[in-house]
Amino acid sequence: MSEQNNIADALKNALSGDALKNALTYASFIEVNGITLDTVWRGGYVFHYKGECICLIGIPPFWDVSEWNIYGFDNNTVHNNVPVDEDLKEFAWAHVKPCAASIGGECGGDCKPGISAKVFDKDFGGTCCHVMKFECPDAEAIENIIKLTQVWMQSIDTKKAADKL
C-alpha cells in the first residue's frame, strides 16, 4: 500500500457523501502529481512537493475539524512569481487564515501571534503558519484549490531551477 493510500483510507473512514468525493478528488490529484506524504503531524497529513511543504489535510478529529480541511501552503512556498487570474487571487485571499492567537484564541503552532505573509502580491499580517484554510471544500472550491496547488508547484519548480544557477 502506498503512502497516498493511507490518506485515502483515512478519508474513507472519516467522511461520506460529497465531502468524501471532494476529498478523494484532491487526494487523487496529489497522488498523480508527485506530491508525497511527509508525515502525520498532530492528526494532520502533511504533504511535500520536491522537499517543500505544500499542504496539510486535516480530518476528524483533527483540531477544530468537523468534516475535513485543507491547510495550505507554507509561507515559504507561497511565491509571487507565477501569473494567476484575478478570480483565483480573490479565492486565495478569501481563505487566508488568521493565527488563532491573533484573534484571541489558542494557537498550537509556531506562529504565535501570527506571521506576515504575502499571497499573490498582497500582504497579510497575523496569519497562521499554514497561511490558508479551506473548510470542507465543495467541488468548485476543489477545482480552485487544485489550480492553486498547480501554481505553487510551478513556483517551487521555478525556485528550484533558479537555485541551481
C-alpha positions in Angstrom: 0.0 0.0 0.0 1.4 3.4 -1.0 1.6 6.4 1.4 -1.1 8.1 -0.6 -3.4 5.2 0.0 -3.1 5.9 3.7 -4.8 9.3 3.3 -7.4 7.8 1.0 -8.2 5.1 3.6 -8.3 7.7 6.4 -10.7 9.9 4.3 -12.9 6.9 3.6 -13.0 6.1 7.3 -13.9 9.7 8.3 -16.1 11.1 5.6 -19.0 10.2 3.4 -21.1 11.7 0.6 -19.9 14.8 -1.2 -17.3 15.5 1.4 -15.7 12.2 0.7 -16.0 12.6 -3.1 -14.3 16.0 -3.0 -11.6 14.9 -0.6 -10.8 11.9 -2.8 -10.6 14.1 -5.8 -7.9 16.2 -4.2 -6.1 13.1 -2.8 -6.1 11.7 -6.3 -4.6 14.9 -7.7 -1.9 14.7 -5.0 -1.0 11.2 -5.9 -0.7 11.7 -9.7 1.4 14.9 -9.3 4.3 13.8 -7.3 3.1 15.3 -4.0 4.2 12.9 -1.2 3.1 12.3 2.3 5.8 13.5 4.6 4.4 12.9 8.0 1.3 12.8 10.1 1.5 15.7 12.4 -0.9 16.2 15.3 -3.5 14.3 13.3 -3.0 16.1 10.0 -1.4 14.6 6.9 1.5 16.8 5.8 2.4 16.7 2.1 5.5 17.9 0.3 6.4 18.7 -3.3 10.1 18.5 -4.1 11.0 19.0 -0.4 8.7 21.9 0.2 5.6 21.8 2.4 2.6 22.3 0.1 -0.5 21.3 2.1 -1.8 19.6 5.2 -5.1 17.7 5.1 -6.9 17.6 8.4 -9.7 15.1 9.0 -11.7 14.4 12.2 -10.8 14.6 15.0 -8.0 16.9 13.9 -8.0 20.3 15.7 -11.3 22.1 15.0 -12.3 20.0 12.0 -15.9 18.9 11.9 -15.5 17.3 8.4 -12.2 17.9 6.7 -10.0 20.8 5.8 -7.0 21.6 3.5 -4.5 23.8 5.2 -2.3 25.4 2.5 0.8 26.1 1.8 3.7 27.1 4.0 4.5 30.8 3.8 7.9 30.0 2.2 6.1 28.2 -0.6 3.6 31.0 -1.4 5.7 32.6 -4.1 4.5 35.5 -6.2 6.4 34.7 -9.4 3.6 32.9 -11.3 0.9 34.9 -13.0 -2.6 34.0 -12.0 -6.0 35.4 -12.8 -7.8 37.8 -10.5 -10.6 35.3 -9.6 -8.0 32.8 -8.4 -6.2 35.5 -6.4 -9.5 36.6 -4.8 -10.2 32.9 -3.9 -6.8 32.6 -2.3 -7.1 35.9 -0.4 -10.5 34.9 0.9 -9.0 31.9 2.5 -6.0 33.4 4.3 -6.3 32.0 7.8 -5.5 34.3 10.8 -3.5 32.7 13.6 -5.9 31.8 16.4 -3.7 33.7 18.9 -4.1 36.9 16.8 -7.9 36.8 17.2 -7.9 35.8 20.9 -7.9 32.0 20.6 -5.4 29.3 21.4 -2.6 28.6 18.9 -0.8 25.2 19.0 1.7 26.1 16.3 4.9 28.0 16.0 3.3 31.1 14.5 2.0 32.8 17.8 0.8 35.5 17.5 0.8 35.2 13.7 3.2 35.7 10.9 3.4 38.1 8.0 2.6 36.5 4.6 2.5 37.8 1.1 -0.1 36.0 -1.1 -0.1 37.0 -4.8 1.5 40.3 -4.0 -1.0 41.2 -1.2 0.4 41.5 2.4 -1.3 39.9 5.3 -0.4 40.2 9.0 -1.2 37.8 11.9 -1.7 34.8 9.7 -1.4 31.2 10.7 1.8 29.4 9.7 -0.4 27.4 7.3 -1.4 30.6 5.6 -4.7 29.3 4.1 -7.6 27.2 5.3 -10.2 25.6 3.0 -13.0 24.2 5.2 -14.9 21.2 3.8 -14.4 22.5 0.2 -17.1 21.7 -2.3 -16.4 20.6 -5.9 -16.0 24.2 -7.2 -13.6 25.0 -4.4 -11.6 21.8 -5.0 -11.1 23.0 -8.7 -9.7 26.2 -7.4 -7.5 24.5 -4.8 -6.1 22.3 -7.5 -5.4 25.3 -9.6 -3.6 27.0 -6.6 -1.7 23.8 -5.9 -0.5 23.8 -9.6 0.6 27.4 -9.2 2.6 26.6 -6.0 4.1 23.5 -7.8 5.2 25.8 -10.7 6.6 28.3 -8.2 8.6 25.6 -6.4 9.9 24.3 -9.8 10.9 27.9 -10.8 12.6 28.5 -7.4 14.4 25.1 -7.6 15.6 25.9 -11.1 16.8 29.3 -10.1 18.7 27.9 -7.1 20.7 25.6 -9.4 22.0 28.6 -11.4 
